Amino acid sequence: MPQVPQTFDALAVRTWCGLALQALGRARAEIDAINVYPVADGDTGTNLYLTVESAATAVEAVFAGHDAMGAVGGGSDAASAGPGRPTLADAVQAMAHGALIGARGNSGTILAQLLRGMAQVLAADSETAHTGGQGLRLALRHAADSAREAVAHPVEGTVLTVASAAADAAAGAGAGAGARDEAEGDCGAVARAAYEGACAALAATPGQLAVLRRAGVVDAGGRGLVAVLAALVQTFTGEVPGASETAVHARVADDEAGAGRPDAGECGDGPAADGGPAFEVIYLLEADDAAVGRLRSRLDGLGESLVVVGGDGLWNVHVHVDDAGAAVEAGVEAGRPYRIRITHFAAGDVHTGGAGRPPREPAQRAVVAVVPGEGLAGLYAEAGATTVLARAGEPPVSGELVDAVRRAHAREVVLLPNDAELRHTAAAAAEQARTEGVRVALIPTRSAVQGIAALAVHEPERRFDEDVVAMTSAAGATRYAEVAVAERQSWTMAGICQAGDVLGLIEDDVAVIGSDVTETAEIILDRMLAAGGEMVTLVLGDEAPESIAAHLESRVRESYLAVDTVVYRGGHQGPLLLIGVE
């Protein structure tokens, strides 16, 4: 048997993350299949996997960074941090940060907070190379408590219950007189106790949540945590625990398991039985503690399944709402939201108080769109699209688009990149999604206004090919322009511009260099309408002049008969002004 660490050091963190990722990879499909709470959208296993994948990647980056500095490790002793090996604090902080920025879904967000809670204890002494069983006990306890505090309305029978049970069991590990000294320094004994406590709590979840009992399954998030704790046991013992097989595959034959137990609503503010909100909204947020406190209150009034995790100025916000735009606006008021993901729950989704039906079948068709600005993200989501936010200077990678296709949970997907520079990225994502059995059509939209036009004629009831042709035609018939401010001196098709000049771009080429945003926008609009048009679409960023929309609407009304104008707000991260002419 290979040598395994008996104390928790940086190498053990790295090993644990790798083993947890493998465990979740093996269990992902099973966990997705039993996902009925809080929304039966069949993605809990996938979300947990992606969250741990981000954590593991961050830890690997820390080790790679130390290797790149040319340092040589301190030998084979895993209990000591050599000059080329990160400290325990380095590793757990990277793990927590990676999980925070990569957290997906309700359970993934809670898992991120569990890992952050552990890191806060394990990194308290930045010079400590390792910790023993007592340090692991304290870390598991703080993790469970901090995760519970992060959830607006904790519900028993969920991953929170499983985490608390694991911490309770770990606290009593090696309580016997002769064994306690050994367990004090033996992380393996503590990890195994936590795992076994989690297994027992997982098996009991159907008796605590009526929706689990009716579906005959254990809690999916709790099942995922059991897999993560099994990996922790393997890290310190080299053995894959098998005692959980009964708990993992627990099915409830009748209502006896829940006799005398309260239903979900009695355990902690579960959603109403008539269904839940239409959207899942997730974003990272840069904000101070006071602003986040106000944000929690605001979002709690807007929806449910609210989880806000993080700290030190960076937070991960998760909520289910009917008004996705309002949830994003609340984030803008609190600080700077980014990596905004808005998922529209299809009509087949089962919310907590539903009849306990099995996870929904994939929808027949969905639209996935890349959008610049949280305002447009809300607009697209309200039209039923799954969105990926294009951050300024940080375009999405193909993996983010593949993730969005998975979140859309459909057999057929129309992909709108809305940017000429994203065409190859979108093509790679489409190819990957096809290997996973999804039929994907890529419409090469080059601007968000072309995407709006395509979405306006989207009809899921049509044959897939006919729908794609109609959407492609609508996008192609929409000419687009943008008004922006030059960041530096540059050569353009219209001459040399200086930093601060106002640029009017038509079809991605600079056509006008001006000094005033409104004047430049009017010139661009006139040039576009000179070729004809029936509809003008204006998308305003937060930095656009207050009066520009009224001015341009008046210009169209007075100078171009039978041309309508529609105005949308692009939001804080959107372009200064987008113009579309159909």
PyMOL commands that set and color helices and strands:
alter all, ss='L'
color gray80, all
select helices_A, chain A and resi 10-33+44-68+88-102+105-122+133-150+159-171+180-185+187-207+210-215+220-237+245-248+255-258+264-268+289-302+324-334+374-382+398-408+420-435+448-456+464-476+517-529+548-559
alter helices_A, ss='H'
color red, helices_A
select strands_A, chain A and resi 8-9+130-131+279-286+303-311+314-321+336-344+363-371+386-389+410-416+439-442+479-485+490-492+495-497+502-506+509-514+535-541+564-571+577-581
alter strands_A, ss='S'
color yellow, strands_A
deselect
rebuild
show_as cartoon
